[in-house]
Amino acid sequence: MLKDFIKSIYEKVYIINFEHCSHIPSLTKEELTCLGKWYVSTGKEWICHSDYEFEEFQKLFLNFINAEDKDNISFVSDFMPFQH
């Protein structure tokens, strides 16, 4: 019951952090769209809601990134309030 309530007012998001990268990657609109709904896709911290599970999302995202940057990118899952 509590879980359903939380899902009704919060949306699970994935936060991608580029703080330790030499540069911010540039992904095409198509690449971004296929991963999910993006709230932020610029700067050093991007936020996306995706229907993919966390591990699958990371794997798909990293497929679009140059190999030298992959080890410096960090991912976390969090919840963000939203309104219908």
PDB file with SEQRES, HELIX, SHEET and CRYST1 records, atoms N, CA, C and O in Angstrom:
SEQRES   1 A   84  MET LEU LYS ASP PHE ILE LYS SER ILE TYR GLU LYS VAL          
SEQRES   2 A   84  TYR ILE ILE ASN PHE GLU HIS CYS SER HIS ILE PRO SER          
SEQRES   3 A   84  LEU THR LYS GLU GLU LEU THR CYS LEU GLY LYS TRP TYR          
SEQRES   4 A   84  VAL SER THR GLY LYS GLU TRP ILE CYS HIS SER ASP TYR          
SEQRES   5 A   84  GLU PHE GLU GLU PHE GLN LYS LEU PHE LEU ASN PHE ILE          
SEQRES   6 A   84  ASN ALA GLU ASP LYS ASP ASN ILE SER PHE VAL SER ASP          
SEQRES   7 A   84  PHE MET PRO PHE GLN HIS                                      
HELIX    1 AA1 LEU A    2  ILE A    9  1                                   8    
HELIX    2 AA2 LYS A   29  LEU A   35  1                                   7    
HELIX    3 AA3 PHE A   54  ASN A   63  1                                  10    
HELIX    4 AA4 ALA A   67  ASN A   72  5                                   6    
SHEET    1 AA1 4 LYS A  37  VAL A  40  0                                        
SHEET    2 AA1 4 GLU A  45  HIS A  49 -1                                        
SHEET    3 AA1 4 TYR A  10  ASN A  17 -1                                        
SHEET    4 AA1 4 SER A  74  PRO A  81 -1                                        
CRYST1    1.000    1.000    1.000  90.00  90.00  90.00 P 1           1          
ATOM      1  N   MET A   1       0.819  -1.187   0.000  1.00  0.00           N  
ATOM      2  CA  MET A   1       0.000   0.000   0.000  1.00  0.00           C  
ATOM      3  C   MET A   1       0.874   1.267   0.000  1.00  0.00           C  
ATOM      4  O   MET A   1       0.659   2.177  -0.800  1.00  0.00           O  
ATOM      5  N   LEU A   2       1.860   1.310   0.907  1.00  0.00           N  
ATOM      6  CA  LEU A   2       2.768   2.448   0.963  1.00  0.00           C  
ATOM      7  C   LEU A   2       3.568   2.560  -0.331  1.00  0.00           C  
ATOM      8  O   LEU A   2       3.807   3.656  -0.837  1.00  0.00           O  
ATOM      9  N   LYS A   3       3.977   1.406  -0.856  1.00  0.00           N  
ATOM     10  CA  LYS A   3       4.748   1.398  -2.102  1.00  0.00           C  
ATOM     11  C   LYS A   3       3.925   2.004  -3.244  1.00  0.00           C  
ATOM     12  O   LYS A   3       4.462   2.770  -4.043  1.00  0.00           O  
ATOM     13  N   ASP A   4       2.643   1.676  -3.334  1.00  0.00           N  
ATOM     14  CA  ASP A   4       1.775   2.242  -4.366  1.00  0.00           C  
ATOM     15  C   ASP A   4       1.615   3.742  -4.195  1.00  0.00           C  
ATOM     16  O   ASP A   4       1.587   4.489  -5.173  1.00  0.00           O  
ATOM     17  N   PHE A   5       1.510   4.182  -2.942  1.00  0.00           N  
ATOM     18  CA  PHE A   5       1.401   5.609  -2.670  1.00  0.00           C  
ATOM     19  C   PHE A   5       2.667   6.334  -3.116  1.00  0.00           C  
ATOM     20  O   PHE A   5       2.597   7.377  -3.765  1.00  0.00           O  
ATOM     21  N   ILE A   6       3.808   5.781  -2.768  1.00  0.00           N  
ATOM     22  CA  ILE A   6       5.085   6.393  -3.169  1.00  0.00           C  
ATOM     23  C   ILE A   6       5.182   6.479  -4.688  1.00  0.00           C  
ATOM     24  O   ILE A   6       5.604   7.497  -5.235  1.00  0.00           O  
ATOM     25  N   LYS A   7       4.785   5.394  -5.367  1.00  0.00           N  
ATOM     26  CA  LYS A   7       4.825   5.406  -6.836  1.00  0.00           C  
ATOM     27  C   LYS A   7       3.887   6.452  -7.420  1.00  0.00           C  
ATOM     28  O   LYS A   7       4.130   6.950  -8.519  1.00  0.00           O  
ATOM     29  N   SER A   8       2.819   6.793  -6.705  1.00  0.00           N  
ATOM     30  CA  SER A   8       1.854   7.754  -7.230  1.00  0.00           C  
ATOM     31  C   SER A   8       2.342   9.198  -7.139  1.00  0.00           C  
ATOM     32  O   SER A   8       1.871  10.054  -7.887  1.00  0.00           O  
ATOM     33  N   ILE A   9       3.276   9.478  -6.235  1.00  0.00           N  
ATOM     34  CA  ILE A   9       3.762  10.854  -6.099  1.00  0.00           C  
ATOM     35  C   ILE A   9       5.238  11.016  -6.444  1.00  0.00           C  
ATOM     36  O   ILE A   9       5.728  12.140  -6.551  1.00  0.00           O  
ATOM     37  N   TYR A  10       5.949   9.907  -6.617  1.00  0.00           N  
ATOM     38  CA  TYR A  10       7.370   9.960  -6.957  1.00  0.00           C  
ATOM     39  C   TYR A  10       7.638   9.132  -8.206  1.00  0.00           C  
ATOM     40  O   TYR A  10       6.964   8.134  -8.461  1.00  0.00           O  
ATOM     41  N   GLU A  11       8.604   9.549  -8.958  1.00  0.00           N  
ATOM     42  CA  GLU A  11       9.017   8.819 -10.145  1.00  0.00           C  
ATOM     43  C   GLU A  11      10.463   8.388  -9.948  1.00  0.00           C  
ATOM     44  O   GLU A  11      11.315   9.182  -9.549  1.00  0.00           O  
ATOM     45  N   LYS A  12      10.725   7.108 -10.236  1.00  0.00           N  
ATOM     46  CA  LYS A  12      12.102   6.620 -10.125  1.00  0.00           C  
ATOM     47  C   LYS A  12      12.918   7.209 -11.272  1.00  0.00           C  
ATOM     48  O   LYS A  12      12.509   7.156 -12.432  1.00  0.00           O  
ATOM     49  N   VAL A  13      14.059   7.762 -10.935  1.00  0.00           N  
ATOM     50  CA  VAL A  13      14.938   8.356 -11.946  1.00  0.00           C  
ATOM     51  C   VAL A  13      16.348   7.807 -11.773  1.00  0.00           C  
ATOM     52  O   VAL A  13      16.725   7.328 -10.704  1.00  0.00           O  
ATOM     53  N   TYR A  14      17.102   7.890 -12.841  1.00  0.00           N  
ATOM     54  CA  TYR A  14      18.511   7.534 -12.822  1.00  0.00           C  
ATOM     55  C   TYR A  14      19.302   8.820 -12.993  1.00  0.00           C  
ATOM     56  O   TYR A  14      19.004   9.637 -13.865  1.00  0.00           O  
ATOM     57  N   ILE A  15      20.307   8.988 -12.157  1.00  0.00           N  
ATOM     58  CA  ILE A  15      21.143  10.178 -12.208  1.00  0.00           C  
ATOM     59  C   ILE A  15      22.524   9.755 -12.694  1.00  0.00           C  
ATOM     60  O   ILE A  15      23.170   8.888 -12.105  1.00  0.00           O  
ATOM     61  N   ILE A  16      22.955  10.374 -13.763  1.00  0.00           N  
ATOM     62  CA  ILE A  16      24.252  10.069 -14.360  1.00  0.00           C  
ATOM     63  C   ILE A  16      25.175  11.246 -14.063  1.00  0.00           C  
ATOM     64  O   ILE A  16      24.861  12.389 -14.396  1.00  0.00           O  
ATOM     65  N   ASN A  17      26.310  10.964 -13.437  1.00  0.00           N  
ATOM     66  CA  ASN A  17      27.222  12.021 -13.020  1.00  0.00           C  
ATOM     67  C   ASN A  17      28.518  11.939 -13.835  1.00  0.00           C  
ATOM     68  O   ASN A  17      29.145  10.885 -13.944  1.00  0.00           O  
ATOM     69  N   PHE A  18      28.894  13.094 -14.406  1.00  0.00           N  
ATOM     70  CA  PHE A  18      30.101  13.201 -15.228  1.00  0.00           C  
ATOM     71  C   PHE A  18      31.180  14.035 -14.545  1.00  0.00           C  
ATOM     72  O   PHE A  18      32.102  14.512 -15.207  1.00  0.00           O  
ATOM     73  N   GLU A  19      31.077  14.213 -13.239  1.00  0.00           N  
ATOM     74  CA  GLU A  19      31.991  15.066 -12.473  1.00  0.00           C  
ATOM     75  C   GLU A  19      33.463  14.719 -12.713  1.00  0.00           C  
ATOM     76  O   GLU A  19      34.308  15.612 -12.770  1.00  0.00           O  
ATOM     77  N   HIS A  20      33.767  13.440 -12.851  1.00  0.00           N  
ATOM     78  CA  HIS A  20      35.168  13.016 -12.989  1.00  0.00           C  
ATOM     79  C   HIS A  20      35.575  12.721 -14.440  1.00  0.00           C  
ATOM     80  O   HIS A  20      36.611  12.105 -14.687  1.00  0.00           O  
ATOM     81  N   CYS A  21      34.761  13.159 -15.379  1.00  0.00           N  
ATOM     82  CA  CYS A  21      35.060  12.935 -16.804  1.00  0.00           C  
ATOM     83  C   CYS A  21      35.830  14.123 -17.367  1.00  0.00           C  
ATOM     84  O   CYS A  21      35.691  15.253 -16.899  1.00  0.00           O  
ATOM     85  N   SER A  22      36.634  13.847 -18.369  1.00  0.00           N  
ATOM     86  CA  SER A  22      37.393  14.917 -19.010  1.00  0.00           C  
ATOM     87  C   SER A  22      36.486  15.814 -19.846  1.00  0.00           C  
ATOM     88  O   SER A  22      36.788  16.991 -20.048  1.00  0.00           O  
ATOM     89  N   HIS A  23      35.380  15.262 -20.330  1.00  0.00           N  
ATOM     90  CA  HIS A  23      34.406  16.061 -21.076  1.00  0.00           C  
ATOM     91  C   HIS A  23      33.015  15.417 -20.948  1.00  0.00           C  
ATOM     92  O   HIS A  23      32.887  14.239 -20.615  1.00  0.00           O  
ATOM     93  N   ILE A  24      32.006  16.204 -21.214  1.00  0.00           N  
ATOM     94  CA  ILE A  24      30.628  15.719 -21.165  1.00  0.00           C  
ATOM     95  C   ILE A  24      30.306  15.096 -22.522  1.00  0.00           C  
ATOM     96  O   ILE A  24      30.540  15.727 -23.552  1.00  0.00           O  
ATOM     97  N   PRO A  25      29.781  13.885 -22.546  1.00  0.00           N  
ATOM     98  CA  PRO A  25      29.465  13.270 -23.836  1.00  0.00           C  
ATOM     99  C   PRO A  25      28.311  13.992 -24.529  1.00  0.00           C  
ATOM    100  O   PRO A  25      27.493  14.649 -23.885  1.00  0.00           O  
ATOM    101  N   SER A  26      28.263  13.860 -25.830  1.00  0.00           N  
ATOM    102  CA  SER A  26      27.130  14.417 -26.572  1.00  0.00           C  
ATOM    103  C   SER A  26      26.389  13.256 -27.217  1.00  0.00           C  
ATOM    104  O   SER A  26      26.936  12.542 -28.058  1.00  0.00           O  
ATOM    105  N   LEU A  27      25.153  13.079 -26.817  1.00  0.00           N  
ATOM    106  CA  LEU A  27      24.309  12.030 -27.375  1.00  0.00           C  
ATOM    107  C   LEU A  27      23.263  12.664 -28.271  1.00  0.00           C  
ATOM    108  O   LEU A  27      22.834  13.793 -28.035  1.00  0.00           O  
ATOM    109  N   THR A  28      22.856  11.944 -29.289  1.00  0.00           N  
ATOM    110  CA  THR A  28      21.837  12.472 -30.188  1.00  0.00           C  
ATOM    111  C   THR A  28      20.476  12.409 -29.517  1.00  0.00           C  
ATOM    112  O   THR A  28      20.293  11.687 -28.537  1.00  0.00           O  
ATOM    113  N   LYS A  29      19.543  13.150 -30.034  1.00  0.00           N  
ATOM    114  CA  LYS A  29      18.175  13.133 -29.507  1.00  0.00           C  
ATOM    115  C   LYS A  29      17.596  11.723 -29.573  1.00  0.00           C  
ATOM    116  O   LYS A  29      16.884  11.305 -28.660  1.00  0.00           O  
ATOM    117  N   GLU A  30      17.893  10.988 -30.644  1.00  0.00           N  
ATOM    118  CA  GLU A  30      17.395   9.621 -30.805  1.00  0.00           C  
ATOM    119  C   GLU A  30      17.983   8.693 -29.741  1.00  0.00           C  
ATOM    120  O   GLU A  30      17.270   7.860 -29.180  1.00  0.00           O  
ATOM    121  N   GLU A  31      19.276   8.832 -29.463  1.00  0.00           N  
ATOM    122  CA  GLU A  31      19.921   8.008 -28.442  1.00  0.00           C  
ATOM    123  C   GLU A  31      19.303   8.280 -27.070  1.00  0.00           C  
ATOM    124  O   GLU A  31      19.009   7.354 -26.315  1.00  0.00           O  
ATOM    125  N   LEU A  32      19.114   9.551 -26.764  1.00  0.00           N  
ATOM    126  CA  LEU A  32      18.520   9.910 -25.483  1.00  0.00           C  
ATOM    127  C   LEU A  32      17.086   9.398 -25.373  1.00  0.00           C  
ATOM    128  O   LEU A  32      16.710   8.810 -24.360  1.00  0.00           O  
ATOM    129  N   THR A  33      16.299   9.618 -26.400  1.00  0.00           N  
ATOM    130  CA  THR A  33      14.890   9.244 -26.381  1.00  0.00           C  
ATOM    131  C   THR A  33      14.696   7.742 -26.208  1.00  0.00           C  
ATOM    132  O   THR A  33      13.760   7.316 -25.530  1.00  0.00           O  
ATOM    133  N   CYS A  34      15.552   6.946 -26.801  1.00  0.00           N  
ATOM    134  CA  CYS A  34      15.380   5.495 -26.693  1.00  0.00           C  
ATOM    135  C   CYS A  34      15.644   4.993 -25.276  1.00  0.00           C  
ATOM    136  O   CYS A  34      15.214   3.896 -24.921  1.00  0.00           O  
ATOM    137  N   LEU A  35      16.345   5.783 -24.465  1.00  0.00           N  
ATOM    138  CA  LEU A  35      16.647   5.376 -23.089  1.00  0.00           C  
ATOM    139  C   LEU A  35      15.551   5.749 -22.102  1.00  0.00           C  
ATOM    140  O   LEU A  35      15.360   5.059 -21.100  1.00  0.00           O  
ATOM    141  N   GLY A  36      14.823   6.842 -22.375  1.00  0.00           N  
ATOM    142  CA  GLY A  36      13.769   7.244 -21.453  1.00  0.00           C  
ATOM    143  C   GLY A  36      13.400   8.704 -21.591  1.00  0.00           C  
ATOM    144  O   GLY A  36      13.687   9.348 -22.601  1.00  0.00           O  
ATOM    145  N   LYS A  37      12.755   9.216 -20.548  1.00  0.00           N  
ATOM    146  CA  LYS A  37      12.307  10.614 -20.497  1.00  0.00           C  
ATOM    147  C   LYS A  37      13.340  11.403 -19.692  1.00  0.00           C  
ATOM    148  O   LYS A  37      13.565  11.126 -18.513  1.00  0.00           O  
ATOM    149  N   TRP A  38      13.959  12.378 -20.334  1.00  0.00           N  
ATOM    150  CA  TRP A  38      15.057  13.124 -19.721  1.00  0.00           C  
ATOM    151  C   TRP A  38      14.556  14.415 -19.098  1.00  0.00           C  
ATOM    152  O   TRP A  38      13.860  15.202 -19.740  1.00  0.00           O  
ATOM    153  N   TYR A  39      14.919  14.620 -17.836  1.00  0.00           N  
ATOM    154  CA  TYR A  39      14.639  15.880 -17.153  1.00  0.00           C  
ATOM    155  C   TYR A  39      15.810  16.829 -17.321  1.00  0.00           C  
ATOM    156  O   TYR A  39      15.627  18.038 -17.458  1.00  0.00           O  
ATOM    157  N   VAL A  40      17.022  16.271 -17.308  1.00  0.00           N  
ATOM    158  CA  VAL A  40      18.243  17.063 -17.523  1.00  0.00           C  
ATOM    159  C   VAL A  40      19.184  16.230 -18.391  1.00  0.00           C  
ATOM    160  O   VAL A  40      19.443  15.067 -18.084  1.00  0.00           O  
ATOM    161  N   SER A  41      19.693  16.817 -19.466  1.00  0.00           N  
ATOM    162  CA  SER A  41      20.657  16.098 -20.308  1.00  0.00           C  
ATOM    163  C   SER A  41      21.775  17.033 -20.746  1.00  0.00           C  
ATOM    164  O   SER A  41      22.323  16.897 -21.840  1.00  0.00           O  
ATOM    165  N   THR A  42      22.104  17.980 -19.881  1.00  0.00           N  
ATOM    166  CA  THR A  42      23.235  18.889 -20.097  1.00  0.00           C  
ATOM    167  C   THR A  42      23.964  19.056 -18.769  1.00  0.00           C  
ATOM    168  O   THR A  42      23.418  18.742 -17.712  1.00  0.00           O  
ATOM    169  N   GLY A  43      25.165  19.538 -18.823  1.00  0.00           N  
ATOM    170  CA  GLY A  43      25.923  19.764 -17.605  1.00  0.00           C  
ATOM    171  C   GLY A  43      26.554  18.486 -17.070  1.00  0.00           C  
ATOM    172  O   GLY A  43      26.660  17.489 -17.784  1.00  0.00           O  
ATOM    173  N   LYS A  44      26.967  18.524 -15.819  1.00  0.00           N  
ATOM    174  CA  LYS A  44      27.709  17.405 -15.231  1.00  0.00           C  
ATOM    175  C   LYS A  44      26.821  16.361 -14.571  1.00  0.00           C  
ATOM    176  O   LYS A  44      27.313  15.321 -14.134  1.00  0.00           O  
ATOM    177  N   GLU A  45      25.500  16.625 -14.489  1.00  0.00           N  
ATOM    178  CA  GLU A  45      24.601  15.652 -13.885  1.00  0.00           C  
ATOM    179  C   GLU A  45      23.304  15.591 -14.686  1.00  0.00           C  
ATOM    180  O   GLU A  45      22.575  16.578 -14.789  1.00  0.00           O  
ATOM    181  N   TRP A  46      23.033  14.426 -15.248  1.00  0.00           N  
ATOM    182  CA  TRP A  46      21.847  14.228 -16.062  1.00  0.00           C  
ATOM    183  C   TRP A  46      20.839  13.402 -15.280  1.00  0.00           C  
ATOM    184  O   TRP A  46      21.215  12.572 -14.452  1.00  0.00           O  
ATOM    185  N   ILE A  47      19.548  13.633 -15.546  1.00  0.00           N  
ATOM    186  CA  ILE A  47      18.484  12.909 -14.840  1.00  0.00           C  
ATOM    187  C   ILE A  47      17.497  12.354 -15.856  1.00  0.00           C  
ATOM    188  O   ILE A  47      17.005  13.075 -16.723  1.00  0.00           O  
ATOM    189  N   CYS A  48      17.216  11.057 -15.735  1.00  0.00           N  
ATOM    190  CA  CYS A  48      16.343  10.381 -16.684  1.00  0.00           C  
ATOM    191  C   CYS A  48      15.395   9.427 -15.961  1.00  0.00           C  
ATOM    192  O   CYS A  48      15.795   8.716 -15.039  1.00  0.00           O  
ATOM    193  N   HIS A  49      14.140   9.423 -16.392  1.00  0.00           N  
ATOM    194  CA  HIS A  49      13.217   8.368 -15.976  1.00  0.00           C  
ATOM    195  C   HIS A  49      13.207   7.350 -17.107  1.00  0.00           C  
ATOM    196  O   HIS A  49      13.047   7.713 -18.272  1.00  0.00           O  
ATOM    197  N   SER A  50      13.377   6.088 -16.770  1.00  0.00           N  
ATOM    198  CA  SER A  50      13.425   5.037 -17.789  1.00  0.00           C  
ATOM    199  C   SER A  50      12.644   3.824 -17.310  1.00  0.00           C  
ATOM    200  O   SER A  50      12.566   3.548 -16.113  1.00  0.00           O  
ATOM    201  N   ASP A  51      12.071   3.108 -18.260  1.00  0.00           N  
ATOM    202  CA  ASP A  51      11.382   1.856 -17.946  1.00  0.00           C  
ATOM    203  C   ASP A  51      12.368   0.698 -17.820  1.00  0.00           C  
ATOM    204  O   ASP A  51      11.994  -0.394 -17.393  1.00  0.00           O  
ATOM    205  N   TYR A  52      13.613   0.933 -18.189  1.00  0.00           N  
ATOM    206  CA  TYR A  52      14.635  -0.110 -18.062  1.00  0.00           C  
ATOM    207  C   TYR A  52      15.018  -0.276 -16.589  1.00  0.00           C  
ATOM    208  O   TYR A  52      14.967   0.677 -15.811  1.00  0.00           O  
ATOM    209  N   GLU A  53      15.397  -1.482 -16.226  1.00  0.00           N  
ATOM    210  CA  GLU A  53      15.959  -1.716 -14.900  1.00  0.00           C  
ATOM    211  C   GLU A  53      17.311  -1.003 -14.829  1.00  0.00           C  
ATOM    212  O   GLU A  53      17.932  -0.730 -15.857  1.00  0.00           O  
ATOM    213  N   PHE A  54      17.758  -0.708 -13.616  1.00  0.00           N  
ATOM    214  CA  PHE A  54      18.963   0.091 -13.396  1.00  0.00           C  
ATOM    215  C   PHE A  54      20.178  -0.447 -14.158  1.00  0.00           C  
ATOM    216  O   PHE A  54      20.849   0.304 -14.866  1.00  0.00           O  
ATOM    217  N   GLU A  55      20.457  -1.728 -14.015  1.00  0.00           N  
ATOM    218  CA  GLU A  55      21.647  -2.309 -14.655  1.00  0.00           C  
ATOM    219  C   GLU A  55      21.542  -2.258 -16.184  1.00  0.00           C  
ATOM    220  O   GLU A  55      22.526  -1.987 -16.872  1.00  0.00           O  
ATOM    221  N   GLU A  56      20.346  -2.519 -16.703  1.00  0.00           N  
ATOM    222  CA  GLU A  56      20.134  -2.479 -18.151  1.00  0.00           C  
ATOM    223  C   GLU A  56      20.300  -1.051 -18.675  1.00  0.00           C  
ATOM    224  O   GLU A  56      20.897  -0.836 -19.730  1.00  0.00           O  
ATOM    225  N   PHE A  57      19.769  -0.082 -17.936  1.00  0.00           N  
ATOM    226  CA  PHE A  57      19.895   1.319 -18.325  1.00  0.00           C  
ATOM    227  C   PHE A  57      21.378   1.715 -18.411  1.00  0.00           C  
ATOM    228  O   PHE A  57      21.806   2.336 -19.384  1.00  0.00           O  
ATOM    229  N   GLN A  58      22.152   1.348 -17.381  1.00  0.00           N  
ATOM    230  CA  GLN A  58      23.586   1.664 -17.387  1.00  0.00           C  
ATOM    231  C   GLN A  58      24.276   1.071 -18.612  1.00  0.00           C  
ATOM    232  O   GLN A  58      25.040   1.744 -19.303  1.00  0.00           O  
ATOM    233  N   LYS A  59      23.991  -0.188 -18.858  1.00  0.00           N  
ATOM    234  CA  LYS A  59      24.619  -0.882 -19.988  1.00  0.00           C  
ATOM    235  C   LYS A  59      24.268  -0.195 -21.310  1.00  0.00           C  
ATOM    236  O   LYS A  59      25.148   0.043 -22.137  1.00  0.00           O  
ATOM    237  N   LEU A  60      22.998   0.120 -21.508  1.00  0.00           N  
ATOM    238  CA  LEU A  60      22.570   0.776 -22.751  1.00  0.00           C  
ATOM    239  C   LEU A  60      23.182   2.168 -22.884  1.00  0.00           C  
ATOM    240  O   LEU A  60      23.633   2.553 -23.963  1.00  0.00           O  
ATOM    241  N   PHE A  61      23.194   2.917 -21.785  1.00  0.00           N  
ATOM    242  CA  PHE A  61      23.772   4.258 -21.820  1.00  0.00           C  
ATOM    243  C   PHE A  61      25.252   4.208 -22.187  1.00  0.00           C  
ATOM    244  O   PHE A  61      25.724   4.977 -23.025  1.00  0.00           O  
ATOM    245  N   LEU A  62      25.971   3.295 -21.551  1.00  0.00           N  
ATOM    246  CA  LEU A  62      27.412   3.202 -21.795  1.00  0.00           C  
ATOM    247  C   LEU A  62      27.747   2.747 -23.212  1.00  0.00           C  
ATOM    248  O   LEU A  62      28.859   2.985 -23.684  1.00  0.00           O  
ATOM    249  N   ASN A  63      26.815   2.103 -23.892  1.00  0.00           N  
ATOM    250  CA  ASN A  63      27.024   1.728 -25.295  1.00  0.00           C  
ATOM    251  C   ASN A  63      27.196   2.952 -26.183  1.00  0.00           C  
ATOM    252  O   ASN A  63      27.797   2.860 -27.254  1.00  0.00           O  
ATOM    253  N   PHE A  64      26.670   4.108 -25.747  1.00  0.00           N  
ATOM    254  CA  PHE A  64      26.752   5.340 -26.535  1.00  0.00           C  
ATOM    255  C   PHE A  64      27.984   6.176 -26.199  1.00  0.00           C  
ATOM    256  O   PHE A  64      28.226   7.199 -26.839  1.00  0.00           O  
ATOM    257  N   ILE A  65      28.761   5.757 -25.209  1.00  0.00           N  
ATOM    258  CA  ILE A  65      29.859   6.566 -24.674  1.00  0.00           C  
ATOM    259  C   ILE A  65      31.211   6.020 -25.138  1.00  0.00           C  
ATOM    260  O   ILE A  65      31.377   4.811 -25.301  1.00  0.00           O  
ATOM    261  N   ASN A  66      32.169   6.917 -25.347  1.00  0.00           N  
ATOM    262  CA  ASN A  66      33.529   6.499 -25.697  1.00  0.00           C  
ATOM    263  C   ASN A  66      34.135   5.677 -24.566  1.00  0.00           C  
ATOM    264  O   ASN A  66      33.895   5.954 -23.391  1.00  0.00           O  
ATOM    265  N   ALA A  67      34.904   4.686 -24.919  1.00  0.00           N  
ATOM    266  CA  ALA A  67      35.471   3.746 -23.952  1.00  0.00           C  
ATOM    267  C   ALA A  67      36.284   4.436 -22.851  1.00  0.00           C  
ATOM    268  O   ALA A  67      36.237   4.011 -21.696  1.00  0.00           O  
ATOM    269  N   GLU A  68      37.026   5.490 -23.193  1.00  0.00           N  
ATOM    270  CA  GLU A  68      37.900   6.114 -22.199  1.00  0.00           C  
ATOM    271  C   GLU A  68      37.130   6.832 -21.089  1.00  0.00           C  
ATOM    272  O   GLU A  68      37.686   7.087 -20.021  1.00  0.00           O  
ATOM    273  N   ASP A  69      35.871   7.156 -21.329  1.00  0.00           N  
ATOM    274  CA  ASP A  69      35.081   7.868 -20.318  1.00  0.00           C  
ATOM    275  C   ASP A  69      34.255   6.945 -19.425  1.00  0.00           C  
ATOM    276  O   ASP A  69      33.780   7.379 -18.375  1.00  0.00           O  
ATOM    277  N   LYS A  70      34.074   5.703 -19.811  1.00  0.00           N  
ATOM    278  CA  LYS A  70      33.152   4.806 -19.110  1.00  0.00           C  
ATOM    279  C   LYS A  70      33.468   4.626 -17.636  1.00  0.00           C  
ATOM    280  O   LYS A  70      32.548   4.562 -16.820  1.00  0.00           O  
ATOM    281  N   ASP A  71      34.740   4.542 -17.271  1.00  0.00           N  
ATOM    282  CA  ASP A  71      35.109   4.303 -15.877  1.00  0.00           C  
ATOM    283  C   ASP A  71      34.890   5.516 -14.983  1.00  0.00           C  
ATOM    284  O   ASP A  71      34.848   5.379 -13.760  1.00  0.00           O  
ATOM    285  N   ASN A  72      34.751   6.686 -15.565  1.00  0.00           N  
ATOM    286  CA  ASN A  72      34.604   7.909 -14.778  1.00  0.00           C  
ATOM    287  C   ASN A  72      33.155   8.351 -14.592  1.00  0.00           C  
ATOM    288  O   ASN A  72      32.893   9.334 -13.900  1.00  0.00           O  
ATOM    289  N   ILE A  73      32.228   7.645 -15.194  1.00  0.00           N  
ATOM    290  CA  ILE A  73      30.806   7.993 -15.092  1.00  0.00           C  
ATOM    291  C   ILE A  73      30.194   7.211 -13.938  1.00  0.00           C  
ATOM    292  O   ILE A  73      30.415   6.007 -13.805  1.00  0.00           O  
ATOM    293  N   SER A  74      29.422   7.904 -13.107  1.00  0.00           N  
ATOM    294  CA  SER A  74      28.746   7.201 -12.013  1.00  0.00           C  
ATOM    295  C   SER A  74      27.228   7.301 -12.192  1.00  0.00           C  
ATOM    296  O   SER A  74      26.711   8.281 -12.728  1.00  0.00           O  
ATOM    297  N   PHE A  75      26.540   6.272 -11.731  1.00  0.00           N  
ATOM    298  CA  PHE A  75      25.086   6.175 -11.835  1.00  0.00           C  
ATOM    299  C   PHE A  75      24.495   5.945 -10.453  1.00  0.00           C  
ATOM    300  O   PHE A  75      25.042   5.180  -9.659  1.00  0.00           O  
ATOM    301  N   VAL A  76      23.387   6.600 -10.167  1.00  0.00           N  
ATOM    302  CA  VAL A  76      22.611   6.310  -8.968  1.00  0.00           C  
ATOM    303  C   VAL A  76      21.138   6.325  -9.334  1.00  0.00           C  
ATOM    304  O   VAL A  76      20.720   6.964 -10.299  1.00  0.00           O  
ATOM    305  N   SER A  77      20.368   5.606  -8.541  1.00  0.00           N  
ATOM    306  CA  SER A  77      18.918   5.600  -8.711  1.00  0.00           C  
ATOM    307  C   SER A  77      18.314   6.371  -7.550  1.00  0.00           C  
ATOM    308  O   SER A  77      18.759   6.236  -6.410  1.00  0.00           O  
ATOM    309  N   ASP A  78      17.294   7.184  -7.839  1.00  0.00           N  
ATOM    310  CA  ASP A  78      16.651   7.988  -6.797  1.00  0.00           C  
ATOM    311  C   ASP A  78      15.189   8.180  -7.172  1.00  0.00           C  
ATOM    312  O   ASP A  78      14.731   7.695  -8.207  1.00  0.00           O  
ATOM    313  N   PHE A  79      14.468   8.890  -6.325  1.00  0.00           N  
ATOM    314  CA  PHE A  79      13.065   9.186  -6.598  1.00  0.00           C  
ATOM    315  C   PHE A  79      12.891  10.693  -6.640  1.00  0.00           C  
ATOM    316  O   PHE A  79      13.484  11.425  -5.848  1.00  0.00           O  
ATOM    317  N   MET A  80      12.064  11.146  -7.579  1.00  0.00           N  
ATOM    318  CA  MET A  80      11.829  12.558  -7.773  1.00  0.00           C  
ATOM    319  C   MET A  80      10.327  12.797  -7.721  1.00  0.00           C  
ATOM    320  O   MET A  80       9.576  12.061  -8.362  1.00  0.00           O  
ATOM    321  N   PRO A  81       9.856  13.810  -6.973  1.00  0.00           N  
ATOM    322  CA  PRO A  81       8.419  14.069  -6.932  1.00  0.00           C  
ATOM    323  C   PRO A  81       7.928  14.551  -8.293  1.00  0.00           C  
ATOM    324  O   PRO A  81       8.630  15.272  -9.001  1.00  0.00           O  
ATOM    325  N   PHE A  82       6.719  14.144  -8.642  1.00  0.00           N  
ATOM    326  CA  PHE A  82       6.133  14.600  -9.898  1.00  0.00           C  
ATOM    327  C   PHE A  82       4.636  14.681  -9.747  1.00  0.00           C  
ATOM    328  O   PHE A  82       4.059  14.089  -8.835  1.00  0.00           O  
ATOM    329  N   GLN A  83       4.006  15.418 -10.645  1.00  0.00           N  
ATOM    330  CA  GLN A  83       2.544  15.529 -10.641  1.00  0.00           C  
ATOM    331  C   GLN A  83       2.011  15.030 -11.956  1.00  0.00           C  
ATOM    332  O   GLN A  83       2.603  15.268 -13.008  1.00  0.00           O  
ATOM    333  N   HIS A  84       0.890  14.335 -11.899  1.00  0.00           N  
ATOM    334  CA  HIS A  84       0.256  13.775 -13.114  1.00  0.00           C  
ATOM    335  C   HIS A  84      -0.281  14.863 -13.989  1.00  0.00           C  
ATOM    336  O   HIS A  84      -0.844  14.582 -15.047  1.00  0.00           O  
TER     337      HIS A  84                                                      
END                                                                             
